[in-house]
Amino acid sequence: MTSSALTAPPALLTPEGAPAISDWSMTDGKIHLNHGSYGAVPVAAQQHQLELKEAMDANPCTWFMGQAATLATTRIGIAEFLHVPVEDMALVTNASAGVTAVYNSLPFTPGAEIVTTNHTYGAVLEGAQRIARKHSGRVRIAQVPLDADAALVVELVMAQVNPQTALIVIDQITSATARRFPVVEIAAAAKKLGVPVLVDGAHAPGVLADPVPDFEGFWVGNLHKFACAPRGTAALVARGPFRRHLTPLIDSWGFPYVFPESFDHVGTQDITSWMAAATAFETIERRFGWDNFRSYAASLGNYGQHIVQDAFSALTGEDAQANVGMPVDPLRLIRLPRGLATTHEDSHAVRALISDRFDFETAITTFDGVGYLRLSTHLYNTPADYEAFAERVVPELATLAREH
Ligand SMILES: Cc1ncc(COP(=O)(O)O)c(C=O)c1O
């Protein structure tokens, strides 16, 4: 598809007719094309959290004595947004915390192995290595090509499973490669072998209408990414026979309880981000609509991806299209010109250059020695954001690659 064949969707407006970005507070000195890394919180949710913090500081004693009870109510609003029964879901500060809780809880035996893929988020992989080392086991990494279809992913992951496998860790939406994996199919195959599965759904809430897949096992998802909750808000869902092993990262006063109530007792921790999360979900539903976000992300993501990749291809003569097998609407991957961002260090340098010199926030990733540009789309993005990137940044990156 060429960009001339693409239609740009009209930029979204607030109900008052202002640009959608006026519901957020990001600096207008930058163009924000990296929602996927750290999210962005609507002003309404920021304000709600500030009010909660004021109430907390007005009388810390009352606040903290009632915190566990408040948290139980907070969980209900978040479970509704995720479409999961509240008794299956606990809150944690981030996907990393949810993953660590699962790693620390499962009854690994000596020699236990963890199976994952070469697309796994680096910190999640490091945690798996730590647990495997602790139990004198190892991590087996399925090498999944970027363009693998669902059937091939299942085959490659399950080929790494053996009688020593104590856990499969699989991304629902990958970070460096911005693609989906067939998590339900992998969980079904794993269940037949009695192997628990941990699904890393860090990017799924907001992106998928039903982000928690129908499977038995563990799922973690960040609410502070596409769902726009204040940062430090994530969910851990547990179903099936292995759930009884789950213990929270913070024991505090949760010891008489089991999952998920055992996670409701977090000691003297500021959980105002969790309590203001539903404000973000409700504000976006009321002012734009979550289904509307998803269809906007599909059309604008498509437009932005093609306009940028076509600009690269035209300048370099290389195909900038990255075939990711199972794509994701609001996260798009574009192949950078040969020689750029081929190592993690280089990818950080290219990202910093794009931010410092051209005022665009993006994610630059490296996979299999190839550099990629990952572009996000949210309600506040407009076609002009991607057009400006294609016009101002792509020629500079093409020149940089030639000089490399
Ligand atoms: C796939 C994936 N898993 C886990 C994480 C960790 O998220 P957090 O830093 O919020 O714990 C990220 C962060 O970007 C991610 O992309």
The ligand as an SDF file (V2000), in Angstrom:
LIG
                    3D

 16 16  0  0  0  0  0  0  0  0999 V2000
    6.0330   -6.3700   27.3830 C   0  0  0  0  0  0  0  0  0  0  0  0
    6.3720   -5.6320   28.6310 C   0  0  0  0  0  0  0  0  0  0  0  0
    6.3900   -6.2940   29.8010 N   0  0  0  0  0  0  0  0  0  0  0  0
    6.6560   -5.6780   30.9630 C   0  0  0  0  0  0  0  0  0  0  0  0
    6.9360   -4.3380   30.9960 C   0  0  0  0  0  0  0  0  0  0  0  0
    7.2770   -3.6980   32.3200 C   0  0  0  0  0  0  0  0  0  0  0  0
    6.3590   -2.7160   32.6500 O   0  0  0  0  0  0  0  0  0  0  0  0
    6.5740   -1.9060   34.0100 P   0  0  0  0  0  0  0  0  0  0  0  0
    7.8660   -1.1480   33.8460 O   0  0  0  0  0  0  0  0  0  0  0  0
    5.4140   -0.9930   34.0910 O   0  0  0  0  0  0  0  0  0  0  0  0
    6.6530   -2.8770   35.0940 O   0  0  0  0  0  0  0  0  0  0  0  0
    6.9440   -3.6030   29.8170 C   0  0  0  0  0  0  0  0  0  0  0  0
    7.2580   -2.1650   29.8210 C   0  0  0  0  0  0  0  0  0  0  0  0
    7.2790   -1.4810   28.8300 O   0  0  0  0  0  0  0  0  0  0  0  0
    6.6600   -4.2660   28.5970 C   0  0  0  0  0  0  0  0  0  0  0  0
    6.6600   -3.6160   27.4310 O   0  0  0  0  0  0  0  0  0  0  0  0
  1  2  1  0
  2  3  1  0
  2 15  2  0
  3  4  2  0
  4  5  1  0
  5  6  1  0
  5 12  2  0
  6  7  1  0
  7  8  1  0
  8  9  2  0
  8 10  1  0
  8 11  1  0
 12 13  1  0
 12 15  1  0
 13 14  2  0
 15 16  1  0
M  END
$$$$
